[in-house]
């Protein structure tokens, strides 16, 4: 990442303007063009520096629910189970970890009661236990780069 990439990441963590041309407004603040800003965001996403670009919603405030879930999946079965888990539209993202609980995913549902139903369905489909780890307290960790 160069100086402008770091400035872009720092700037966009503080919010995104709600206006007719938000990319142009951010680009002006950063001293670059709208096209260059969009190109750089796309490049940061493509090369994996950024995993996503978009709003962060508080599902609970919208009447929904979120939970972190984990499973202990035999290595030989990992890809098959990942396909089954990822087939659920409620699975926001899924990733492998080097741990006894080696598959972790976030469930986002439209209602709190749906969390248990989705977990039960995943357990049924995979034949494996899903460990539900609901959020007890929320923390925001910001990431700022020296430009």
C-alpha positions in Angstrom: 0.0 0.0 0.0 1.2 3.5 -0.8 0.4 6.7 1.0 -2.9 7.3 -0.9 -4.1 3.7 -0.2 -3.6 4.2 3.5 -5.3 7.6 3.4 -8.3 6.1 1.5 -8.6 3.3 4.2 -8.3 5.9 7.0 -10.9 8.2 5.4 -13.5 5.6 4.6 -13.6 4.1 8.1 -15.0 7.4 9.4 -18.1 7.2 7.3 -19.2 7.6 3.7 -21.0 10.8 2.6 -24.7 10.5 1.8 -24.9 12.7 -1.2 -25.3 12.5 -5.0 -21.6 11.9 -5.7 -20.0 10.4 -2.6 -16.9 9.1 -4.3 -16.3 12.5 -5.8 -16.6 14.2 -2.4 -14.2 11.7 -0.7 -11.8 12.0 -3.7 -11.7 15.8 -3.3 -10.9 15.5 0.4 -8.0 13.2 -0.5 -6.7 15.3 -3.4 -7.4 12.7 -6.0 -10.0 12.0 -8.7 -13.2 10.1 -8.4 -12.0 7.6 -11.0 -8.7 7.0 -9.2 -10.5 6.5 -5.8 -12.8 4.0 -7.3 -10.0 2.2 -9.1 -7.9 2.0 -5.9 -10.8 0.7 -3.8 -11.4 -2.0 -6.5 -7.7 -2.9 -6.5 -7.6 -3.1 -2.7 -10.6 -5.5 -2.8 -9.2 -7.5 -5.7 -5.8 -8.1 -4.1 -7.4 -9.0 -0.7 -6.1 -5.9 1.3 -9.7 -5.1 1.9 -12.2 -8.0 2.4 -15.2 -5.8 1.9 -16.4 -2.3 1.2 -19.8 -1.4 2.5 -22.0 -0.3 5.4 -21.9 -1.9 8.8 -25.5 -2.5 10.0 -26.6 -3.1 13.6 -28.9 -6.1 12.9 -30.3 -5.9 16.4 -31.5 -2.3 15.9 -33.2 -3.4 12.7 -35.1 -6.2 14.5 -32.7 -9.0 13.4 -29.9 -10.9 15.1 -26.3 -11.9 14.6 -24.2 -14.6 16.2 -20.8 -16.2 15.8 -20.9 -19.9 15.3 -18.2 -22.6 15.2 -17.9 -26.3 14.3 -15.4 -29.0 14.6 -15.2 -30.5 11.1 -13.0 -33.4 10.1 -10.4 -32.1 7.7 -11.3 -34.7 5.1 -14.9 -33.4 5.2 -14.2 -29.7 5.4 -15.0 -28.7 1.8 -18.3 -30.7 1.8 -19.4 -29.1 5.1 -18.4 -25.7 3.9 -20.6 -26.0 0.8 -23.5 -27.1 3.0 -23.0 -24.2 5.5 -22.5 -21.6 2.9 -25.7 -22.6 1.1 -27.6 -20.9 3.9 -28.4 -17.2 3.0 -28.1 -16.4 6.7 -24.3 -17.2 6.6 -22.6 -13.9 6.3 -19.1 -15.3 6.0 -17.3 -18.5 6.8 -13.6 -19.1 7.4 -11.2 -21.9 8.5 -9.1 -21.6 11.7 -6.3 -23.7 13.1 -8.1 -24.8 16.2 -10.2 -27.8 17.4 -13.2 -25.6 16.3 -11.9 -25.2 12.8 -14.9 -23.7 10.9 -16.2 -20.4 12.0 -19.1 -18.4 10.5 -21.4 -15.5 11.3 -25.2 -16.0 11.1 -27.3 -12.9 10.3 -31.1 -13.4 10.5 -34.1 -11.2 10.1 -35.4 -12.2 13.6 -33.7 -13.4 16.8 -35.7 -16.6 16.8 -34.4 -17.6 13.4 -30.8 -18.1 14.8 -31.8 -21.4 16.6 -33.7 -22.6 13.5 -30.7 -22.1 11.2 -28.3 -23.7 13.6 -30.6 -26.7 13.9 -30.9 -27.0 10.2 -27.1 -26.8 9.7 -26.6 -29.5 12.4 -29.2 -31.7 10.6 -27.6 -31.2 7.2 -24.0 -31.7 8.3 -24.4 -34.2 11.2 -22.1 -32.0 13.2 -22.6 -29.8 16.4 -22.8 -26.1 15.9 -21.5 -24.0 18.8 -23.5 -20.8 19.1 -21.5 -17.9 20.6 -23.8 -14.9 20.7 -22.4 -11.4 21.3 -22.5 -10.3 24.9 -20.9 -6.9 24.3 -19.9 -5.0 21.2 -16.6 -3.4 20.7 -15.4 -1.3 17.7 -11.7 -1.6 16.9 -10.5 1.0 14.4 -7.5 0.5 12.2 -5.6 3.6 11.2 -2.5 3.7 9.1 0.3 6.3 9.1 0.1 8.0 5.8 
